[in-house]
Amino acid sequence: MLSQDSGTASGLEFHDSLVPALEAGTYQITTGHAIDGLDTGDYFATPVVRTLEVQAARFALPDGAVHGVYPTDGATGTFDQLLPHITLDTPPLPWERTLTGAPPTPGQPAVPWLAVLLFAEGELPGDPSATGRTETTTVADLLATPATEAIAPALTDVEQPDQATECRTIDVPPKLFAAIAPRTGELGRLVHLRRGEDEPSGARSRSDRTRARSLRGVHRATPPRWWHTLRDDPSYEGLHAVVVGNRFPTTTGGQYTAHLVSLEGFAAYLDGSTVASAPLRLVSLRSWSFRSLPDSGAHFGTLVENLAAPGSQDAAALGLRLPPNGATGEAGDRLTQGYTPLAHQLDSGEQSYAWYRGPLTPLPTQPLPQTVEHSANADARLVYLEEHGLFDVSYAAAWTLGRSLALADPQFPPALMAWRTVARAGAGRMLAARARAGSGSLAGTRAATDPLGAPAAIGARPARQAFEASALGGLAHTLTTALASPLDQAAAGRRLAQARPAAPLQAAAPWLRGQLARPEAREALRAATADAANPVLDWLDRLALLHPVPLEQLVPRQELLPNESLRFCYVDRAWQTALVDGALSIGIAGSLDSDLSTLLHDALTDLPARISGFLVRSCLVPGWPALRMHLYAGEDELTVLRADTLGEDVLLVLADGIVDRLVVAEPPQGLHFGIQDGDVLHLRNLKGDDIGTTLPGVELPQVSGYLNPDTRVLDVTRIGDAITAALGDHAQENGLSSAGWAIQMVKAAQQMTFQR
């Protein structure tokens, strides 16, 4: 079953505006005094006059004012479905001033003085390459711009200190400005306030902010004090202003530059009452550039739907196997189980074919017995299908591959041989303790009769212990006396005659094999060889998870994993065992080494008993490198053991357990605004307790019809009316506000669910 979730504005708060109680400017406060019922004469005749100046950014942004921009400066990607935007750390900034300089009209929506304008290559005469180039000048020179050169902002209240400051400007041709600049009635919808879930507010608990549930405008009377004195107020913690552009990059791609511009002093050119006769010289408060790639049509939703297409009719088609194509009988069963027929040359030279299956299978495989059998060569892993006269070479190939990978690694063979040396020494101490049993040695007798005697002997050092006992018992005096005395040849001969050569380890292999079969001896030998075994086991761990296994061994034919496909799989433990056994076959000098190798199969026994996962071959892999995959067994999310790219466009994911649900999600690279895949807006509820949740089946199709085909400018007013009509009972009562428009335009990360 395939389901799609186009995303919601979950965990966010949206607000319309944050208009300060006093806009930026100079104010005069006059106070007088009078006492009721008392004639004070001229004592209070002279009023007290004070000047109050409310400062705010105007021609340049202060340091730290910008929280982020999107697309990021210098980015390259497919952005034709996204509107550029900028996030500001000073929430009231877009409303600290007005377009005309006059206070806002009471009861009317606040109109911001900022906008994001997007320019393509060749549109700005001063920046033909769209790299963000601006001109630097003083505010005084800007205001004194000759009308024949450019139109400057109509500002008459700029104080002398501000006129001496510098600003950055761009000249926008009049026809271009008229074509792309938002109208006065659109500016309000293009700016809103947002608070993210990762930016907690002390005024609301996390449980109260599980959705984008606030659409209330924060009106003039709400902030009781100036914003800069409210930074410690928890009600405003994490609040940001967002200014969204109204123009999409073209589907053919190209270089673009975005400017956060001041529209103060240009109100007449925004309402259509005045047509500019010269370029408009705008103040650029921030600029950034990016390159949009041509739209290949390979969008996330489309690509993931194509991955799932084979499973819509037959769920088994999403298994890692060749299509049966009408094959029946033994051949059909083999194909269903994930086997592939490959050319095979017999030892006699005869050409035939054999069945091969890699470690990844479409169906769960039979569990292995508890004991592990070791093979001296690959032929021992061949499976002969007598009825058909064919071989199954799967495990023989795994054994050979394990041996080849081990020999090809420059560090593994020396580490393995070093461990074998230590392990043989431990086994030798067990054998030596047993050999001393006939001479009356207490340790030897215990080794031969006590089940814990042989394991204890692994860590024993008889010679060292005897030397230490002699040293404590007067060894120095004994040696001095012996060296000063004549050599007793007879005694020396007796001592030489009593010496016995140590019994070879191989001669006692059956006894040692019996000891190694006992848990106590195995644990003691593991402990004694742990330091030497660790690098070997680390390498075998990676081998058991198939890290060095080439893709052609995992997927022997491309038809198993065609382009733009997803295939679920299980890991064959028998294949893993043969692979590890092949690696451990190097450096074996006899049966004892083979027996000791069982200790290194911890690399397998420590792995989960059941491993499953999937393979993806798609341009999703290079196009979305931070793609998110969540694997579930029932309601429990599984632990991912491995997630690696194999080549340019192949992804392998293995998990601890059996996957029955896979969720593939776009990487959450931030909150962006634009059109969903398929040229559609999936609309969201704007009323009640479920604000921000996607409404099933409620959408606005053919969104590109609301764009100017020449400029790609969005008709904000027309699409807002269409959204309101499509929402019906889920729309806001007083019309679509800026917060409501932002919620509908959120291009949230999409996700697709595969249910097995």
N, C-alpha and C positions, 0 to 999 in steps of 0.2 A: 504494500500500500504506500502510495506516495502522497504526501501532503505538503503544502507550501505555507509558510508564514512570512508575509512581507515585512514584518517588523512593526513595532509600535514605538511610541515615545516613552517607553517604560522608564520609571525612575527619574523623571525630569519634571520640573515645574516651568511653566511658561506664563509670562505676564505681559501686559500690553505696553506699559510705559512706566517711567519713574520721573515725573516732572517735579523739579525742585520748587520749593515755596517761593523762592526768588530766582529769577533768571539772572544770568550774568549781566553786569552793568553797574552804573554809579547811581546811588540813591541818596537823597537828602532827607534827613530826619529832623523835624522841627518840634520842639517841646515847649510848652508854656505852663505857668503855674497860676492858680487862683484858689482863694479860700472862700468857701460859701459863707455868706452872712457877715463878711468882714471886708471893710474898705481898706485895701492895701496901697492905694494911690498908684504911684508909678514904680513901686518896688519890683513888681513882676512884669513890667511893661516890655522888657526886652526878652524875646524868646531865645531858647538855646538851639542852635543849628549845628548838626553834625552830618558829615558826609560818610556814607557807607558804600564801599565798593565790593561787589561780589565778583570774584575772579574765576575765570574758567578758560579752558583751552579755546583758542580761536584760530590762530595761524600756524600752530605747531602743536603736536601732542607731547605731553610730558613723558619722561622716561618711565617705562613700566606700564604705560596705558594700554598696550596691545597684548592681549592674552594669546592670540594665535590667528593665523589666516589659513584659508583653504581655497584652492589648492596651495600647498606650501610653496614658498619662494624657491624657484629653481626646479620644481617638480616636473616630471614627465609621466604622462598617463593618458587614459581615455577619459576625458572630462566633458564630453558633449552632452551628458545627461545631468550635469551638476551646475548649480549657480555658485559663483564665487562669493565668499563672505568673510567677514572679519569679526573677531570676538574681542570685546574691550573689557578691561579690568575695572573701569570706572563706569558703573551702570548708568548714572544720569547724564553722561556726556552727550548723547544724541539729542537731549531735550534741554540742555543748559542754555541754548540759544534758540532763536527762531529765525525763519527765513527773512522776515522783514525787520527784525529788531524790536517789534512791538510785542507786548505780552500776549500769550495765547488767549483765544476767545473762550470765556467760561462756558462749560458745557459741551464744547467741541473737542473732537479727538486731537491729541497733541501731534503736531507735525514736526518731525526731526529736521535738523539743518544739515545732516550728513547723508551721503549716498555712496554706494560702490559702483563705479563705472568701469566697464570692461572694454578694452581696445585691442583690436587685432593688428597684425603687421600691416604697415602702410597707411594706417588711418590717422595717426598723429603726426603732423609735419615735423615736430621737434623730436619725435621718437619713432622713426619709420620701422625699426627692427623690433619694436615692442619689448624693450629690455627694462623699462621703468625709468627712463631718463627724464629728468625734470630740470627746470631753470631755477637758480637761486637768486633771490632779490630781497630788498628790504620792503617792509609793508608800505612805507611811504612811497617808494617807487611804484609799487603795485597799484596803489590808489591813484597815482598821478599818470597812469598809462594813457597815452593819447588815444582818443576814440577811433582815429584812423588806423591805429595799429592793432588794438584788441579792446574788448569790452571788459572793464574791471568791475569787481563787485561794488554795488552802490551802497557804500558804508560812509556814514558821516559822524559816527560817534567813537572813532578810534582815538584813544588817548595818545599823547606825544610819546610816552615811553614805549608803547606798543608799536608805534610807527618806525622806531629805530631797530626793531627786531627783524630777523631774517625769516623768510618763508620760501617754500618750494612751489612752483607753479607749472601748469601745463596749458597750452593753447589748444582749444577744441574747436574745429571748424563748425560754423553755425548749423549747416545741414546735418552734420554728424551728431551734434548735441541735440538737435530737435528729434532725431531718429532714435537715440538710445537713452536719453535722460528720462528718468521717471517723472510722471506728472505729479502735481501737488497732492492730489487725492490718493496717489499710490505710495507716497513716501512713508506714510504711517504704517502700512502693512509690511513694508520691507525692513522694519526695525522692531525688535522685541527684546524682552528680557528673558533670561534662562538661568536656572539653577540646576546643576547636575546632582545625581545621587551620590557621586563620589566627593561632593562638596557639601557636607552636612550643615544643616541650619539648626541653631538652638531653639528656634521658634516652633519647629515641627519635628516630631519623631520620625524615624526612618519608616515605620509602618504606615504613617500617614502620607508618605510621599512615594508610594509604590507605583504611581502612574503620573502622567502629566495632567494633574487634576486641577490645577489652578488656572483659570482663564480671566481672573478678575484684574481689571486695570488698576494700577497703583496710581491714583490720581493726585492732584496737587496737594490736597490736605493731608495725605498719608504721612510723608516724612516730616516730623515735627521740627527738625533742625537741618542744617546744611549737610550735604553728603559727607564731606571730609571730616565732620565730627561724628559721623555714624559708623565709622569703620569698625568700631568695637561692638556695635549693636548686633546681637546674634540673629536678629530678624533679616539682616541683609548679607549675612555671611555666605560667600559662594555665589553671589549674584553677578551675572555678566550681561552686558548689552551686546546684541548681535545685529550687525548691519549686513543685509543680504543684497546681492546684486540682482538685476532684472534681466540679464542677458546670458544666454548659453553659448559656449564655443561651438563652432560648426562641426558637422560630422566628418568633414574632410581633414580636420586637424589644423595645426599651425601654432605659431608663437603668439602669446597673449600677455598683456600687462593689465593689472587691475589697480585702480586708484581709489582710495577713500578721500572724497573731495568735500569741500565746504560749499554749500549752495547758498550760504547767507549772502544776501544782496542780489540774488538772481531770481527772485520770486516771479518777476514779470515774465521771464522766459520759460517758466515751468507751467504756468497756467494757460499758455497759448495766447495771451493778450498782446505779446510783443514778439516780433520776429527779428532775430539778430542779423545785423548787416556785416559783422566782423567776427573773428574768432573770439570765443569767450575765454578769458584768462582765469582759470580756476586755481584755488589753493589746494595742493595735494598734501594731505596730512600723512598718508602712508601709501606706498606703492609696492607691488610685488609682481613677479613675472613667472610664467610657467609655459610648458609646451604641451599641447593637447595632441594626442595621436589620432590618426584616422580611425573611425569606428568600423571595426571588422564585423560587427554583429555578434561577436562572441561575448555576450554578457553572462553574468553569473547565473541568473535564473534559467536562461536558455540552455547553457552548457550542462547544468545539473539535471534539467529535465531530459536532455538527450541521453545522459548517463543512465537514467532510469527507464528509458523507453523500452528496452527489451524485456524488462520484468513486468510491464503492464499486462502482457498477455500470458506469460509463463514465468513464474518466479524462479524456476530452475535455470532460466537463461542468464541469471546474474551470478551463477556459479562458475568457477574457473574450469571450464571444460569445453571441448569442441562440440559443435552442434551435431546431434546424431545423424541428421540428414537421411532418415529412413533406415539406418542400420539397425539390425535386430540380432537376437541371439547373443553369443559371447562378445562379438564386436560391439554391439549396441550397449551391452552392460559395461564393457571397458570404457567406452567413450563417456558414458554417464558418470563413471567413477573418476574421470579426469585423466585417463591414460591417453597417450598419443602414439600412433604407430610411426616408428623411425627405421631407417635403413640400418641393417645389422649384418656384419660379416662374421661367420662362424670360424672356429679355429681351423677347420678344414679348408677354408678359403671360399666356401660357398656363400653366395649373396642371399640374404633373406631380410626379414624385418622383425623387429622386436617391439614389445610394448614398453613405454617409459612414462613414468609419472614423477614429477618433482616433489618437493616437500610440501607444496601447497595443494590441497585437494578440495574438490567441491563438496564432498561428503565427509562426515567424521569417520576416522579409521578405527579398526579394532584395537583395543588396549593391548599393550605388551605384557608378557609374563614378568614376574618380579625379578627373576634371575637374568643376567645379561651374558649372552654368549659372544665370544670374540672370534673374529675371523682372521686367519693368517694371510688371506689374499682376497681379491675381489670375486673370484669364481665361487667362493663359498657363499656369497650373497646373491648369486644368480637364482632365479626361480624358473624352473622348467615346467612349461604347460604341456604335459605329455599328450593330452588329448588332441592338441592342435599342432604339436611339434614346434612351438615357439618359446622364446625366453621372455621373461619379465626382467629387464636389466636395471630397474629403478634403484634398488638398494646396492647393487654392484657399482653403479655409476656414482652413488653417494659415497661409498667406501673409497673409490679411486679419487674422487674429488677431494675428500678429506685428507687423504695422504698427500695429494699434490699441493694443496693449500698449505699444509704443514711444512713440506719440504721447501716451498717457495718463500716462506717467511724467514728472515735472517735471525730472528730472536727466539722463535719457538723451539727448534731442535736443540740448541744448547741448554735451554731451560728444562726441557723434557729429560735430557740425558743427565743433567745435574740432579734432578729429582730421582731418576732411576738409581743413581749411585747411593743417595741417602736411603732410599727404600730398600735396596739390597743389603745395606749395612744393618738396617733394623731387622730384616729377615734373618741375616746372618747371626745376630745376637740371640734371636729366638732359637736357631739351630744349635748354636754353641752351648746354650744353657741346657738343651735336651741332651747333647753329647756328654755333658758332665754328670748326667744322672747315674751312669754306671760306675763312676769313680767315688761315689759316696758324697758328692757335692749336694748340699742342702738345696741350693738354687736349681741345680740340674734335676734333682728328684722332684722338686715342686713343678718345674717346667714340664716334666713327663707325666705327672699325676694330677696336678691341680689345674682346673680350667682357667684360672687366672694367672697361672705361673708363666706361661709363654708370653702373654701380653706384658707382664711385669718385666720380663727379661729384655724387651725391646729398648727400654730406657736404661737398662743396667750397663755398667761399665766395669766388669770384673777386674781387669788389669789396673784400671785407675783406682778402684776401691782397695785392691791389695796393696798398691804402692802407698796410698794414703795411710792405711793401717800400719804398714812397716815404718813409715816416717814417724808416726806417732809413737811406735814401740821401740825406738832407738836404732833406726836405720843407719844413721851416720856412724855410730859406734860399731855396728856389725860390718859395715863396709870397710872401715879402717882396719879392723882386726883381720878380715879376710884378705885384704891386699898385703898385709904384713906377714901373712903365713905362707908356708910353701904350698904350691898347687897340689891338691889331692887329686891325682889323675883318676884314681878309681872312682872317687865320688863324682868327678866330672863326667866320667863314662856312664855312671849310673844315671846321672841326671840326663845325659844325652839319650840314653836308652829309654828313659821314661817319656821323652817327648813324642807326641803323636801328631802327624799332619792333620790339619783341620779337615773335616769331612766337607766335600764340595756341596754347594747349595743345591745343585741340580739333583744330586743323589737323594736328597731328602725332600724333593718336590712334592710327592704325595702327602707327606706329613704337613708340610708348609701350606699346601692347598687346603687341607682340612682346617688348619689353624685360621687361614684367611677367610674361611667361610663363617667363622664365629664372630659375632658382633664385637665381643670384647677385644679380640686381636685386631680387628679392622680399625676400631676407634683408637686403640693405642698406637697403631702404626700411622694413622692419619695425624695424630697429635705430634708424633715424633718427626714427621716429614712436612708439617704445615708450612714452614717458611719456604722450603724449596718448592712446594706444590702451588703456592699462591699465584705466581706469574703464569704457571701452566693452566691453572683453573680459570684465570682471567681471560686468557686467550680462548679456551674452550667454551667459556660462557658466550663470547661473541660469535664463535663458530656455531654453537647450538641455536642461536637466534638468527643464523643465516647471514650475518653481516658480510663475510667475504665471498659468499656464494654469488657467482655471476648471474645476471638476469636471464641469460639463455638456459641456465639450469633450472631456474625457478619457473620460467615460461618458455618451454622449448619451441613453441611455434607462435607466431604473431596472431594467428586466428584465435588462440586462447584469450588474448587480451588485445582486441583491435583498437584502433584510434577512437578516442572519445568513448571510452567504456569504463565501467566499474564492475569488478568481480569479487564476490565474497569467497573466502577460503578457510580451510582448517589446516593446521600443521600436523604432518604425519610424524609421530614420535619414532616409528621404526626407521624412517629416513634420517632423522636427527641422530639416532643411535649409530646407524651405519656410517654417517659422516664423521662423528666423533671417533668411532672405532678405527676408521681409516687414518685419522690424524695420529692416533696413539700407536699405530702399527710400526712407526719408524723407530729404529734403534732397539728392537726386541732381539735379544740374544738367545732366548730359550723360553720354555714354558713358564718359568718363574716370573720373568718380565711380563708375560701375558697375564698371569694371575695378579701380579701387583697392579696392573693397569686398571683393574676394577676399582681401585681406590680413587681414580681420577674421573670416574663416571659421576662424581658429585655434580659435575657441570650439567648433567641431565637430571639427576634426582632432585636437584635444587630448583629446577624449572617448574612452573605450574604444570599440572597434569593435563590441562586442556588449554590449548592456545588457538585462537582464531583471529581473523582480521579480513583485510580486503586489499585489493590492488586497484589503482586508478591510472589509466593512461589518458591524459587530457591536457589541453592548453590551460586548464585551471591550475595545474601544478606550477608552471613558471609564471602565469599571470597573477595568481593570488598566493604568493609565497607564505603568507601568514594565515592561510586557510585553516579554519577551526573544525576539528572532527571530534565528535562526542559519541562514544560507543556504550551501549547499554545492554544489560541482561535483565529483562523485566524493568524494574524501576531503579536498579542499581547501576551506577556508571562504572565501567570497567577500567582497570589500570592499564595504560598503554605501555607495552614492553619495548616497542620499537616503532618509530615513525621516521622513515628515510626516503629521500628521492633516489631513484635508481635511473640514472641517465637524466635527460633534459625534461621529460614529461611524464615520468612514471613515479608514483608514490606507493610505498608499501607501509601498511600499518598493521601491527600485531598487538593483541591484547590478551590479558589474563582472563580466560573464560570464553564462553560461547556468545558471540554477538547476535542479538536478535533485533536490534534497532540502531540505526546509524543516523546521526544528525550532522549535516554538512552546512556550515555557516560562513558567511563572509567575515573577514576580519573586522572587528569594530574599531575602525581607524578614526572615529570621531563622529559627531553628528553633522550630517550634510543635508543639503536641500536640493531637490531636483525631481526628475521623472524616474519612475520605476521601469524596469525592463518590460518591453512590450508596449511602450508608449502609453502608459496608463498610470493613474494615481489610485492607489488603494486607500479609500477614504476611512477616516477615523471618527469615532464618536466624540461629540463636543458638549454633551449634556449628561447630568447625573453623576454617579459615582465611578463610572467606567470611562472617564475622559481619557482619550488617547489610545483606546483599544481599537484594533482594526475591525471594521464591520464586514462580516462575510458577504460577498456578493455585491457590496456597494462600492462602486468605482467610477472614476471619470476616464473614459477611453479617449484615444486620439488626442492626447495632450498637445502634441506638436501643432495641432490646429489652432492653438492659442498663441503661437509664436509668429512673429513677422518673418516670412520666408526669406527675406533679404538680410535682415540684421540679426535674426534669432533672438529678438527682444520679446520677453513675455508680457502679454497684456494682463497686468495684475488685476485690473478691475474686472475684466470679462471673465477670467478664470475664477475669480472670487465669487462672482455671481453664479457661475456654473456649479461650483463646489457646494454653495448654499442650497441650490435647487436639488442637487443629487443627494444631499444629506437628508432632506426632508425633516422628519421629526427629530433627527439627531443634530440639527444645526443650532447655532446660537440664536437666541430670541431677538437680539438687537442687531443682527447682521454679523458678518464674519470680521472679527477683530484681528489685530496683528498677531496675537498669540494663537488664535484659532487658525489663521492662515499658515503660521509657522508649523503647527502640528500637522496640517495636511500636506505640507511640502517637504516634511522630513523624509529623506531617502535613507531609511534605516537599513541596517545590515539584514540581508535576506538569509533564510535558512531553508533547507530541504530535509525531509525525514524519509528514510528508507526503513520500512517495517517488513521483517521477514516472517 
